[in-house]
Amino acid sequence: MASNNSKYSQEVREETAKFIIESGKSATSVGAEMGIDKNTVCRWVRDYRRKYNLPSYAEEKGILEKKPRYASADAKKIKQLEKDLKKAEKQIKEEREKVEILKKCLQIFM
């Protein structure tokens, strides 16, 4: 995120990042041409990609596969639901056994 005392406006940052993404040039070479540190330009590109929900450089080049954002939270939720399901199935089994016992008792007393 840009701070209030930064050298470059948000417009310059976004235009530079957009140029790098669209042209396919490296952030290092563009930074060198502009006289800006390569890490700064790389950060601009990364922030631009995140802002506009674009794939990262590694995902774009096939180096890294994009993971769902909430995969770990979903996995935890699924595990919890599976535990709850097993618990409910156990309770149902116990209740069925009680019903069978009551049926037998009812037959005896009739």
C-alpha positions in Angstrom: 0.0 0.0 0.0 1.2 3.5 -0.8 2.1 5.7 2.0 1.4 9.5 2.0 5.0 10.4 1.7 5.9 8.2 -1.3 7.9 9.5 -4.3 5.5 8.0 -6.9 1.8 8.6 -7.3 -0.6 5.7 -7.4 -1.2 6.4 -11.1 2.5 6.0 -11.9 2.6 2.8 -9.9 -0.4 1.3 -11.6 0.7 2.4 -15.1 4.1 0.9 -14.6 2.7 -2.4 -13.3 0.1 -2.5 -16.1 2.9 -1.9 -18.7 5.0 -4.7 -17.2 2.1 -7.2 -17.2 0.9 -6.3 -20.7 4.3 -6.0 -22.4 5.8 -9.1 -20.8 9.0 -7.2 -19.9 10.6 -8.0 -16.6 10.1 -5.7 -13.6 13.9 -5.7 -13.1 14.6 -4.3 -16.6 11.7 -1.7 -16.4 12.9 -0.6 -13.0 16.4 -0.2 -14.3 15.2 1.9 -17.2 13.2 4.1 -14.9 15.9 4.3 -12.2 13.7 2.6 -9.6 14.7 -0.2 -7.4 13.6 -3.6 -8.8 12.1 -4.6 -5.5 9.9 -1.5 -5.5 8.7 -2.2 -9.0 8.1 -5.9 -8.2 6.0 -4.9 -5.3 3.9 -2.5 -7.5 3.3 -5.4 -9.9 2.3 -7.8 -7.1 0.0 -5.2 -5.6 -1.6 -4.5 -9.0 -2.2 -8.2 -9.6 -3.8 -8.6 -6.2 -5.9 -5.4 -6.6 -7.3 -6.6 -9.9 -7.5 -10.3 -9.0 -4.9 -11.3 -11.6 -2.9 -14.5 -11.3 0.6 -14.1 -9.8 3.7 -14.3 -11.9 4.3 -17.9 -10.8 0.7 -18.9 -11.5 0.8 -17.2 -14.9 4.0 -19.1 -15.9 2.7 -22.4 -14.6 5.4 -22.6 -11.9 2.8 -22.6 -9.1 -0.8 -23.8 -9.1 -3.3 -21.4 -7.7 -4.9 -22.6 -4.5 -8.4 -21.7 -3.4 -8.2 -18.9 -1.0 -10.1 -20.6 1.8 -9.1 -24.2 1.3 -7.7 -24.7 4.7 -10.8 -23.2 6.4 -13.1 -25.3 4.2 -11.0 -28.5 5.1 -11.4 -27.7 8.8 -15.1 -27.2 8.4 -15.5 -30.5 6.5 -13.6 -32.4 9.2 -15.8 -30.9 11.8 -19.0 -31.8 9.9 -17.7 -35.3 9.4 -17.2 -35.6 13.2 -20.7 -34.3 13.8 -22.1 -36.8 11.3 -20.4 -39.7 12.9 -21.7 -38.6 16.3 -25.2 -38.3 14.9 -25.0 -41.7 13.3 -23.9 -43.2 16.6 -26.8 -41.6 18.4 -29.3 -42.9 15.8 -27.9 -46.4 16.2 -28.4 -46.2 20.0 -31.9 -44.9 19.6 -32.8 -47.7 17.2 -31.5 -50.2 19.7 -33.7 -48.7 22.4 -36.7 -48.9 20.0 -36.1 -52.6 19.4 -35.8 -53.2 23.1 -39.1 -51.4 23.7 -40.8 -53.3 20.9 -39.7 -56.6 22.5 -41.0 -55.4 26.0 -44.3 -54.4 24.4 -44.7 -57.9 22.9 -44.0 -59.5 26.2 -46.6 -57.5 28.1 -49.3 -57.9 25.4 
